[in-house]
Amino acid sequence: MLKKVFLAAAASLILAGATVTVSPAPAFACHSGCHKTAKAMYPKDRKARHAYVKACKAKYKAWKKAHKKHHLFGK
């Protein structure tokens, strides 16, 4: 019984670890990342691709502004 509990706990940890590593962070959503993702999502619809890239860039810029590091003597 105890062996099954430990195996189930180990399996859930492995599954949780795989789930966490699959989701991309906004920091990786640079300009080329937005374009490549849009091209993969909407290969034939240019207007939808443009709208997706525009929204993706806006989200990235907002994330970047919110996580800006404050330097003592810099900007």
Phi and psi in degrees as GROMACS dihedral restraints (atoms count N, CA, C in turn):
[ dihedral_restraints ]
;  ai    aj    ak    al  type     phi  dphi    fc
    3     4     5     6     1   -65.4    20    10
    4     5     6     7     1   -35.5    20    10
    6     7     8     9     1   -63.3    20    10
    7     8     9    10     1   -40.4    20    10
    9    10    11    12     1   -67.0    20    10
   10    11    12    13     1   -37.3    20    10
   12    13    14    15     1   -64.7    20    10
   13    14    15    16     1   -44.7    20    10
   15    16    17    18     1   -65.7    20    10
   16    17    18    19     1   -39.1    20    10
   18    19    20    21     1   -64.6    20    10
   19    20    21    22     1   -40.8    20    10
   21    22    23    24     1   -65.7    20    10
   22    23    24    25     1   -39.4    20    10
   24    25    26    27     1   -66.0    20    10
   25    26    27    28     1   -41.6    20    10
   27    28    29    30     1   -64.8    20    10
   28    29    30    31     1   -41.5    20    10
   30    31    32    33     1   -64.7    20    10
   31    32    33    34     1   -39.2    20    10
   33    34    35    36     1   -68.8    20    10
   34    35    36    37     1   -34.6    20    10
   36    37    38    39     1   -66.6    20    10
   37    38    39    40     1   -40.9    20    10
   39    40    41    42     1   -64.9    20    10
   40    41    42    43     1   -43.3    20    10
   42    43    44    45     1   -64.6    20    10
   43    44    45    46     1   -41.2    20    10
   45    46    47    48     1   -66.3    20    10
   46    47    48    49     1   -38.4    20    10
   48    49    50    51     1   -64.5    20    10
   49    50    51    52     1   -39.8    20    10
   51    52    53    54     1   -68.4    20    10
   52    53    54    55     1   -35.8    20    10
   54    55    56    57     1   -68.2    20    10
   55    56    57    58     1   -39.3    20    10
   57    58    59    60     1   -68.8    20    10
   58    59    60    61     1   -39.0    20    10
   60    61    62    63     1   -76.6    20    10
   61    62    63    64     1   -18.3    20    10
   63    64    65    66     1   -76.1    20    10
   64    65    66    67     1   -36.2    20    10
   66    67    68    69     1   -75.6    20    10
   67    68    69    70     1   125.7    20    10
   69    70    71    72     1   -78.8    20    10
   70    71    72    73     1   150.7    20    10
   72    73    74    75     1   -88.1    20    10
   73    74    75    76     1   152.9    20    10
   75    76    77    78     1   -62.8    20    10
   76    77    78    79     1   -21.2    20    10
   78    79    80    81     1   -63.9    20    10
   79    80    81    82     1   -25.3    20    10
   81    82    83    84     1   -87.6    20    10
   82    83    84    85     1     0.8    20    10
   84    85    86    87     1   -90.9    20    10
   85    86    87    88     1    59.4    20    10
   87    88    89    90     1   -74.9    20    10
   88    89    90    91     1  -176.3    20    10
   90    91    92    93     1   -59.1    20    10
   91    92    93    94     1   -45.0    20    10
   93    94    95    96     1   -69.7    20    10
   94    95    96    97     1   -32.9    20    10
   96    97    98    99     1   -64.9    20    10
   97    98    99   100     1   -40.0    20    10
   99   100   101   102     1   -64.7    20    10
  100   101   102   103     1   -42.6    20    10
  102   103   104   105     1   -66.5    20    10
  103   104   105   106     1   -43.4    20    10
  105   106   107   108     1   -65.6    20    10
  106   107   108   109     1   -40.1    20    10
  108   109   110   111     1   -65.9    20    10
  109   110   111   112     1   -42.0    20    10
  111   112   113   114     1   -64.4    20    10
  112   113   114   115     1   -40.0    20    10
  114   115   116   117     1   -65.6    20    10
  115   116   117   118     1   -36.1    20    10
  117   118   119   120     1   -72.4    20    10
  118   119   120   121     1   -36.7    20    10
  120   121   122   123     1   -77.0    20    10
  121   122   123   124     1   -40.8    20    10
  123   124   125   126     1  -126.9    20    10
  124   125   126   127     1    76.7    20    10
  126   127   128   129     1   -68.2    20    10
  127   128   129   130     1   -27.1    20    10
  129   130   131   132     1  -113.7    20    10
  130   131   132   133     1    -7.0    20    10
  132   133   134   135     1  -107.8    20    10
  133   134   135   136     1    99.8    20    10
  135   136   137   138     1   -66.8    20    10
  136   137   138   139     1   -38.5    20    10
  138   139   140   141     1   -68.0    20    10
  139   140   141   142     1   -41.1    20    10
  141   142   143   144     1   -66.9    20    10
  142   143   144   145     1   -36.8    20    10
  144   145   146   147     1   -63.3    20    10
  145   146   147   148     1   -44.5    20    10
  147   148   149   150     1   -62.6    20    10
  148   149   150   151     1   -43.5    20    10
  150   151   152   153     1   -64.3    20    10
  151   152   153   154     1   -39.5    20    10
  153   154   155   156     1   -66.0    20    10
  154   155   156   157     1   -44.3    20    10
  156   157   158   159     1   -63.1    20    10
  157   158   159   160     1   -41.5    20    10
  159   160   161   162     1   -62.4    20    10
  160   161   162   163     1   -44.4    20    10
  162   163   164   165     1   -68.1    20    10
  163   164   165   166     1   -38.7    20    10
  165   166   167   168     1   -64.4    20    10
  166   167   168   169     1   -44.0    20    10
  168   169   170   171     1   -64.9    20    10
  169   170   171   172     1   -39.6    20    10
  171   172   173   174     1   -64.4    20    10
  172   173   174   175     1   -41.3    20    10
  174   175   176   177     1   -65.3    20    10
  175   176   177   178     1   -41.0    20    10
  177   178   179   180     1   -64.4    20    10
  178   179   180   181     1   -42.8    20    10
  180   181   182   183     1   -65.1    20    10
  181   182   183   184     1   -38.3    20    10
  183   184   185   186     1   -66.4    20    10
  184   185   186   187     1   -40.5    20    10
  186   187   188   189     1   -64.9    20    10
  187   188   189   190     1   -42.6    20    10
  189   190   191   192     1   -64.7    20    10
  190   191   192   193     1   -40.2    20    10
  192   193   194   195     1   -66.9    20    10
  193   194   195   196     1   -37.7    20    10
  195   196   197   198     1   -71.0    20    10
  196   197   198   199     1   -28.0    20    10
  198   199   200   201     1  -107.6    20    10
  199   200   201   202     1    25.4    20    10
  201   202   203   204     1   -69.2    20    10
  202   203   204   205     1   134.2    20    10
  204   205   206   207     1   -82.9    20    10
  205   206   207   208     1   138.0    20    10
  207   208   209   210     1   -98.2    20    10
  208   209   210   211     1   121.0    20    10
  210   211   212   213     1   -99.3    20    10
  211   212   213   214     1   156.6    20    10
  213   214   215   216     1   -68.5    20    10
  214   215   216   217     1   -44.9    20    10
  216   217   218   219     1  -116.4    20    10
  217   218   219   220     1     8.1    20    10
  219   220   221   222     1  -106.1    20    10
  220   221   222   223     1  -165.0    20    10
